[in-house]
Amino acid sequence: MNTPAITSDPINADPAELEKFSALASKWWDPTSEFKPLHAINPLRLEWIQSLAGTLTDKSIIDVGCGGGILSESMAAAGAKVTGIDLAQKSLTVAKLHGLESGIKVEYLNIAVEQIAQERTAQYDVVTCMEMLEHVPDPASIINACAKLVKPGGWVFFSTLNRNMKSFMYAIIGAEYIMNLLPKGTHNYGNFIKPSELVSCARRAKLDLIGMKGLEYNPLTEKYKLSSDTSVNYLIATRKCEE
């Protein structure tokens, strides 16, 4: 992952990526749709966050790149005070409508993470940024903004895709073209990020690595699990250095 200087442009997004997710917005909460993998892995993500950050009750959390609100709602249901942000307005509309149906309260905002980091510096106990870094032009800018949002000693969680031949074969050829788990064109291999690159960038943002997990998929059982294999999908947990 290249780590260019943070851009002065607050909109760190690829218009084609925003349009891609906007076109699928109505399907966010359909567990049999293109978002089936997100529904399947969400309990694993939530459990891992709770295992490290502790109970989420009354914790302030911001979910960066929240999409239709799958993770945001689950954290709010666990007792957290959640803000979800995204630049895809159609996805946020779906998230808000689902919240009205479920009765789970989440604050959803159409705002760039760099902008809200200026407005709400060090206001959150936990920051989550899942399956987003591989979809933006400048992931380093996102990481720095997440670090700015979290309180000293607070937690920042990231998940993304490793960059190697196995991840190309599994995440693109396998998932998009053979098993049709994801729409074709969902991922751009050039945007994948090696764990060493992500950890280095996080450390420069004064985030200490606490844990790392791989996310594996078994096509025979159609089940996901967390493991030590970070060669394809992986998650990292970091904490903001104390002042």
Backbone torsions as a table, in degrees:
resi	resn	phi	psi	omega
1	MET	NA	126.1	173.5
2	ASN	-72.3	148.9	-179.4
3	THR	-124.2	71.3	-178.7
4	PRO	-70.7	166.4	176.6
5	ALA	-61.4	150.3	-179.0
6	ILE	-63.6	129.1	-178.8
7	THR	-71.4	148.5	177.5
8	SER	-77.6	-15.0	177.4
9	ASP	-76.5	120.2	-176.2
10	PRO	-70.8	-14.7	-177.4
11	ILE	-96.6	90.2	-179.2
12	ASN	-94.6	78.2	-176.6
13	ALA	-152.0	151.4	175.2
14	ASP	-95.3	116.8	-178.6
15	PRO	-53.4	-36.1	179.5
16	ALA	-66.0	-35.9	178.1
17	GLU	-68.0	-42.4	178.5
18	LEU	-62.7	-40.7	-179.8
19	GLU	-67.4	-37.3	179.3
20	LYS	-58.7	-48.6	-178.5
21	PHE	-76.3	-29.3	176.3
22	SER	-64.9	-38.3	-179.4
23	ALA	-65.0	-25.1	-179.1
24	LEU	-99.7	4.1	-169.3
25	ALA	-53.1	-40.8	-175.5
26	SER	-66.2	-13.6	-175.8
27	LYS	-99.8	1.9	-174.4
28	TRP	-51.6	-43.0	-173.8
29	TRP	-99.0	13.1	174.8
30	ASP	-92.9	106.6	-175.8
31	PRO	-68.3	-5.0	177.0
32	THR	-104.9	3.0	-175.7
33	SER	-88.6	-165.0	176.8
34	GLU	-60.9	-17.0	-179.9
35	PHE	-94.8	11.4	178.1
36	LYS	-53.0	-44.1	179.7
37	PRO	-59.6	-38.0	179.6
38	LEU	-65.9	-39.3	176.7
39	HIS	-64.3	-37.0	-177.5
40	ALA	-70.5	-38.4	-176.3
41	ILE	-89.2	-12.9	-174.9
42	ASN	-58.2	-44.2	177.5
43	PRO	-60.3	-34.4	178.6
44	LEU	-67.4	-43.3	178.7
45	ARG	-62.3	-47.4	-177.8
46	LEU	-61.8	-44.8	-179.1
47	GLU	-62.4	-38.9	-179.6
48	TRP	-68.9	-41.7	176.8
49	ILE	-58.5	-46.3	-178.9
50	GLN	-67.7	-34.1	-179.0
51	SER	-65.4	-24.9	-178.1
52	LEU	-103.3	-46.2	-176.8
53	ALA	-82.8	-12.4	-178.0
54	GLY	84.5	-168.6	-179.4
55	THR	-56.1	141.3	-179.9
56	LEU	-91.5	-3.9	-178.5
57	THR	-55.3	122.7	178.3
58	ASP	66.8	6.5	174.6
59	LYS	-77.1	144.0	175.0
60	SER	-90.1	124.5	-175.2
61	ILE	-130.9	140.3	170.8
62	ILE	-120.3	128.4	-179.4
63	ASP	-103.5	106.8	-174.9
64	VAL	-86.8	124.0	-174.3
65	GLY	73.8	49.8	-170.6
66	CYS	-73.4	-16.8	-178.8
67	GLY	58.2	-130.7	-178.3
68	GLY	-82.1	2.1	172.0
69	GLY	94.0	17.6	-177.2
70	ILE	-60.2	-52.6	178.9
71	LEU	-73.1	-39.5	-179.2
72	SER	-55.6	-49.2	-178.9
73	GLU	-63.6	-39.9	-177.7
74	SER	-66.5	-35.0	177.6
75	MET	-72.2	-37.2	176.4
76	ALA	-66.2	-38.7	178.0
77	ALA	-64.3	-24.6	178.3
78	ALA	-84.7	2.4	174.1
79	GLY	107.1	1.7	-178.4
80	ALA	-82.8	158.2	172.2
81	LYS	-96.3	105.0	-166.6
82	VAL	-110.3	136.2	168.0
83	THR	-113.5	129.9	176.2
84	GLY	-114.1	129.5	179.6
85	ILE	-123.3	146.1	179.2
86	ASP	-161.0	155.5	177.1
87	LEU	-97.4	-5.2	176.9
88	ALA	-92.2	100.3	-174.4
89	GLN	-60.4	-38.0	-178.7
90	LYS	-64.1	-37.7	177.5
91	SER	-65.1	-41.0	178.7
92	LEU	-64.9	-37.1	177.7
93	THR	-61.1	-43.3	177.5
94	VAL	-63.3	-42.4	179.6
95	ALA	-60.6	-43.9	-179.6
96	LYS	-65.6	-42.1	179.3
97	LEU	-64.6	-40.7	179.1
98	HIS	-65.6	-36.3	177.4
99	GLY	-62.6	-36.0	176.8
100	LEU	-65.5	-37.4	179.7
101	GLU	-72.5	-40.5	-175.7
102	SER	-82.7	-23.7	-176.7
103	GLY	80.1	8.7	180.0
104	ILE	-92.8	123.2	-173.3
105	LYS	-87.1	121.7	174.5
106	VAL	-137.0	138.3	173.7
107	GLU	-85.8	115.4	179.4
108	TYR	-107.6	131.8	-177.9
109	LEU	-132.2	136.9	175.1
110	ASN	-91.5	87.0	-173.2
111	ILE	-153.3	148.5	177.0
112	ALA	-75.4	145.2	-178.3
113	VAL	-63.0	-34.4	178.6
114	GLU	-63.2	-35.9	-179.1
115	GLN	-72.2	-47.9	-178.5
116	ILE	-67.7	-26.0	176.8
117	ALA	-65.6	-29.9	175.8
118	GLN	-72.0	-34.2	-175.0
119	GLU	-86.8	-29.1	-174.5
120	ARG	-128.3	48.3	-179.2
121	THR	-59.8	131.1	175.4
122	ALA	54.9	40.1	-179.1
123	GLN	-105.2	-5.4	-172.6
124	TYR	-118.5	141.4	175.7
125	ASP	-75.5	-34.4	-177.0
126	VAL	-138.1	138.0	172.9
127	VAL	-123.0	131.0	175.3
128	THR	-118.1	140.1	178.0
129	CYS	-143.2	90.2	-170.8
130	MET	-110.1	133.0	177.5
131	GLU	52.1	39.9	-179.1
132	MET	-122.2	-38.9	-172.3
133	LEU	-56.9	-32.3	-179.0
134	GLU	-77.9	1.3	-178.5
135	HIS	-114.1	5.4	-176.7
136	VAL	-118.4	154.6	-179.4
137	PRO	-66.7	-33.9	-173.2
138	ASP	-131.3	81.2	-178.2
139	PRO	-61.9	-29.7	179.5
140	ALA	-61.5	-36.7	178.6
141	SER	-64.7	-39.3	178.1
142	ILE	-64.4	-45.9	-178.7
143	ILE	-60.8	-44.3	178.8
144	ASN	-63.3	-39.7	179.3
145	ALA	-66.7	-40.7	177.6
146	CYS	-61.0	-40.7	178.8
147	ALA	-65.2	-33.0	179.9
148	LYS	-72.8	-31.6	-177.4
149	LEU	-73.0	-29.7	-172.0
150	VAL	-85.3	148.5	177.0
151	LYS	-71.3	155.3	172.7
152	PRO	-56.2	130.8	-176.6
153	GLY	85.6	-6.1	-179.5
154	GLY	-79.8	171.3	-173.6
155	TRP	-104.6	140.7	172.1
156	VAL	-128.5	124.2	-179.0
157	PHE	-112.9	132.9	175.8
158	PHE	-124.8	150.7	167.6
159	SER	-140.6	145.2	-179.3
160	THR	-163.5	-162.9	-177.5
161	LEU	-118.0	134.5	176.3
162	ASN	-68.0	157.3	-180.0
163	ARG	-113.4	100.7	176.8
164	ASN	-163.0	176.3	-176.1
165	MET	-66.1	-35.8	179.4
166	LYS	-63.2	-44.1	-179.5
167	SER	-66.0	-34.7	176.0
168	PHE	-62.4	-44.9	-178.2
169	MET	-69.3	-40.9	-176.7
170	TYR	-80.0	-50.2	-171.4
171	ALA	-79.6	-27.9	-178.7
172	ILE	-107.6	-63.5	-177.7
173	ILE	-61.8	-50.0	-177.3
174	GLY	-70.9	-55.9	-173.2
175	ALA	-70.7	-36.9	-174.4
176	GLU	-94.5	-33.0	-171.7
177	TYR	-111.3	-23.5	-178.4
178	ILE	-103.8	-54.9	-177.3
179	MET	-90.8	-9.7	179.6
180	ASN	53.7	38.6	176.0
181	LEU	-74.1	-27.6	-179.1
182	LEU	-133.8	154.7	176.4
183	PRO	-63.4	144.3	177.7
184	LYS	-60.0	134.5	-179.4
185	GLY	90.8	4.9	179.8
186	THR	-59.8	-42.1	-175.2
187	HIS	-118.5	149.8	174.0
188	ASN	-114.6	114.1	-174.6
189	TYR	-54.3	-35.9	-179.2
190	GLY	-62.1	-18.6	-179.6
191	ASN	-94.2	-2.7	179.0
192	PHE	-67.0	154.7	-171.0
193	ILE	-129.2	125.1	177.0
194	LYS	-70.5	144.6	179.1
195	PRO	-53.7	-39.8	-179.5
196	SER	-62.4	-36.0	178.9
197	GLU	-69.1	-43.6	-179.4
198	LEU	-65.3	-44.2	-179.4
199	VAL	-64.3	-41.7	179.2
200	SER	-61.6	-43.4	179.7
201	CYS	-65.8	-39.9	178.7
202	ALA	-63.4	-41.8	-179.7
203	ARG	-64.3	-36.4	177.4
204	ARG	-65.7	-24.7	177.3
205	ALA	-90.0	11.7	179.0
206	LYS	66.8	37.4	173.6
207	LEU	-112.0	123.8	-179.8
208	ASP	-90.6	134.0	177.1
209	LEU	-70.1	127.5	178.2
210	ILE	-109.5	-38.6	-178.3
211	GLY	-159.4	159.5	178.5
212	MET	-145.2	138.5	178.1
213	LYS	-136.2	147.3	171.3
214	GLY	-93.2	159.1	177.4
215	LEU	-122.5	113.8	-176.4
216	GLU	-108.5	147.2	177.6
217	TYR	-119.8	131.2	176.4
218	ASN	-103.7	108.4	-177.0
219	PRO	-66.0	-21.0	179.7
220	LEU	-75.8	-43.3	179.9
221	THR	-94.3	-11.6	-176.1
222	GLU	57.4	37.1	-180.0
223	LYS	-118.5	150.2	174.9
224	TYR	-107.8	154.9	174.2
225	LYS	-151.5	153.8	172.9
226	LEU	-84.3	141.8	-177.9
227	SER	-151.8	-174.1	177.1
228	SER	-89.2	-2.5	-177.7
229	ASP	-86.8	103.2	-178.0
230	THR	-100.4	19.3	-173.4
231	SER	-72.1	-19.7	178.9
232	VAL	-120.8	-94.8	176.1
233	ASN	-84.3	141.3	176.8
234	TYR	-151.9	159.5	179.0
235	LEU	-126.2	145.3	172.4
236	ILE	-127.6	147.1	175.7
237	ALA	-114.8	130.4	179.8
238	THR	-130.7	161.4	174.4
239	ARG	-128.4	143.2	178.8
240	LYS	-73.1	131.7	178.6
241	CYS	-57.9	139.2	177.1
242	GLU	-66.4	143.6	178.9
243	GLU	-69.0	NA	NA
